[in-house]
Amino acid sequence: MSEKIVCIVQARRRSSRLPDKILKPLGDKPALAHVLKRCLAIPSVHSVVCAGIDDPFEAPVYEIAQQAGAKIFKGSENDVLSRYYGAAKIEEAQWVMRVTSDCPLFDPDVAENLIQGTLASGCTFGANADWPHGLDCELFSFDLLEQAYKNATLDGEREHVTLWMKRQTGLKMFHHFAPKGRPLGHQYRWVLDYPEDYQFLVEIYNRLGKGAAKARWQDIITLLDKEPALQTINEKCTAIWATENQKIHQDLK
């Protein structure tokens, strides 16, 4: 593939809901290390950049990134859009995949399918749709990122990297849907945001053992089918998150 695709993972320690969540251990590694390793396993990705905050407090984040084999970019805490633009420009990216650091079950195969589908579609923006929360990722051209960087003026558009892009009426967007046959979507919550999410992920990693590093979404579904009680650990977080997310989007209007 001739296009240079760079995966940029936004990361910071100061999480309001669960401070230092990305440093918490899952199996033999911190959660952030699992995210970065999984991003590095995406076949079409040229490089992975951990885009964090230029602050000595964030040093553990960069130590984990270096150990995982990811590159590092340090930038603004609140202007996350500028972080992405700066990292993408240094890497001379033609396409950027956006991943957040709270997805330790992120699936490289799902991300690769998103890449292939977006490029084949001729769209400049692609995103997963109806996948478990925790497999989220987006792909956009560097040109689109540059337009957002130069034109986004609202605080929310600077903090939420793709918000300005999605608000453009002429945006050509590819939706990468989950396979038909069974409902997936956000009834499955595999993201690390609340203490209950961490408890859930600890149980998943404990059960998967050494196979956790290479586990894909099908493996997680199989495990949950065998032990449906696992989903009850953090099921209440889905409603809490939905309420908070709705408020955030209302505030951004």
N, C-alpha and C positions, 0 to 999 in steps of 0.2 A: 504494500500500500504506500503510495507516494506522499499522501497527506501527513504532515507532522502533527500528531495528536498528543497533547500534554494533559495529564490528569492532575488537577490541582485540588488538594484537600485543605479546606479551611479548618484551623485548629486553634483553640485557646483554652487556658486553664480556668478562667473565670466564668464558670457556668452558674447562672442564678439558681437553677433548680437542683443541680447536683454538682457542687464545686469539685474540680479535679476529676471529673468523671472519666476523661480520656486517659488518665493515668492509672485507673483502677485495674487490678489484675484479672485476666480471664485466662484460665489455664496457666501456661508458662510465660505469657507476655502481657504487657499493658494493652488496654483496649485499642489505643491509637496504633500500636504496632500491628495489630491484626488488620486494621483498616488499610494501612499503608501497604502491607504485604499482599493483601488481596487486590489492591489497585495495581501493584506491580505485576500481577499475574494476568492482567488484561492483555491479550495478544497484540492488539493494534496500537497500544499506547507506547509512545516513544520514551517518555519519562514521567515520573511522579514527583510533584512538588508539594511539600508541606508548607502551606502559607499561613504563618502565624503573626504574632504581634512583636514589635520591636521593643522588648522590655526584658530586663534581666530575670524577672519573675518567671518568664516563659522558658528558661533554660532547659528544664526537663523535657519539654516538648521537642526541642531540637536534638537533644541527645537520643531520644527514641527514634526520631526521623533518620538520623545518621546511621544508627544501628540497623534500621530496617532497610537501608539502601535508597532512601528518598532524598531528593534535593531540598534545599531550604530557601524560603523567602520570608523576610521580616518586613512588616508594614503597619499600617494604621489599624487600631483596634475596631473602630466603628465604621470606617470607610472600607468595607470588605471588598467592594467593587474595585477600588484602587489596588488592593492586594492582588486580586486576580489579574488585573491588567498588567501590573508590574511584573508578576511572575511569568505570565504568558509572553510578554515582550522580551524578557531576558532569555527565555527558552526558544524564542522565534517560532512560537506555536502557530499553526494554521487553524487548528481546531482545539477547543478546550473542553475537557470533561470536568464537570463540577461534582465533587463528592464532599459530604460533611464528615467530620471526624467521630461522629457518634453512631456509626453503623458497622459494628464489628462482625456482622454476618454478611456484609456486602458481597455480592456475587459477581466475580469477574466474567462469567459466561453471559449473564444478563446484560452487563455493561457492554460486552463485545457485540451482542446482538443489537443493542441500541445504536452503537457506532455504525454497524453495517447497514442497518435500516435507514438511519438518518442520511448517510452519504448516498445511498441508492435512491432516496426519495427526491434529492435535489433541494431539500429544505436547509435552512441555515440554523435551525434549532430543533433539538429532539429531546424527549423526556420519557421516562417510564410512566406507565399508567396502569392502575389496578394491580399493582404488585404489593407485597407485604411492606409495611412501613419499616424501613431499615435497609431496603434495596434501592433507595432513591438515588437517582443521578440524572444529570442533564448534560447535553452536548451542544455546543454552539460554536460558530465560526469566530475566528479572531476578529474579523471585520465587524461582526455584530457586537462583540465585546468592546471593541474600540469605540463604536458609536455610542454604546451605553456609557462608557467611561467619560466621553466628551459631552454628552447631552443630559445625563441624569442629574437633576438638581435637588430633588427632595431627599431628606435624610433617610427615609425608608428605602428609596431606590439605591442609595449608596450602601446601606446595610444589607439589604436583600439583593444579592448579586444579579439575579435575572428578572427582577420585578419590572424595570424599565423596558426590557426586551419584550416581555409578555404583554405590556400595555400598548405596543405598537400595532396598529390596525393592519399593517401590511405584512406582519410576520408570517413566514411560511414555517409551520411547525409539524414535526413528525411525532406521533404518539406510538410508543412501543408498548403494546398491550401484553398482559400476561396470557399464557395459553388458555384456550377455552377447555371446558370439561369439568372444572371445579372452581368455585369462587376462591380467589386469593385476596387481594386487596388489603385494606387496612384493618380487617378483622384479625390479621396477624400483626403483632407488634414486636419487632425485633430491633428496635432502636434503643439507645442508651440515653435516657433523659431524666428519669426519676429513680429513686432508690429501689422501687419495685422492679423497674426495668433491669437494673443491675442484678437483682436476685434471680430474675428469670434467666438472664444471660449466663450467670454463673452455673445454674443448673444445666443449661444447654451444653456449655463447654465441658462441664464435669462428665456428662453422659457421653459426649462424643470423644472425649479423651484425645489421643494423638491424632485422630482423624478430623479434629475440629478445624485445623488449619486449611484443609482442602475441601471441607464440607460445602455443598452447594444447596440451593434452596430446596431441591427435592429431598435431600437428606434431612433437612430441618422439618419439612412437612411429614415425612415418614416417622420421625421421632415423635412429633406432636400427635399424629394419628394413634400411635401406640400409648402415649401418655397425655391424654387431653387435659389432665389436671394441671399440667405445666402452664397452660395458657391463662389459668385463673390467677397466677401470681401477679401479673401486671395488667389484667384486663381492665381494671378501673381507670388506668392511666389513659386509655384510649379516649374516654369521654372527657377527662380533664384536659388532655392535649387538644381535643377538638374545640372545646370552649375557649381555651387560651389562643389557639390559632385563629379562630373566628374574630376574636377581639383585636388581635394584631392586624388582621386584614381590614377590619373596620377603621382602625386608627390610621391605616395607610391610605385610605381613600381621600 
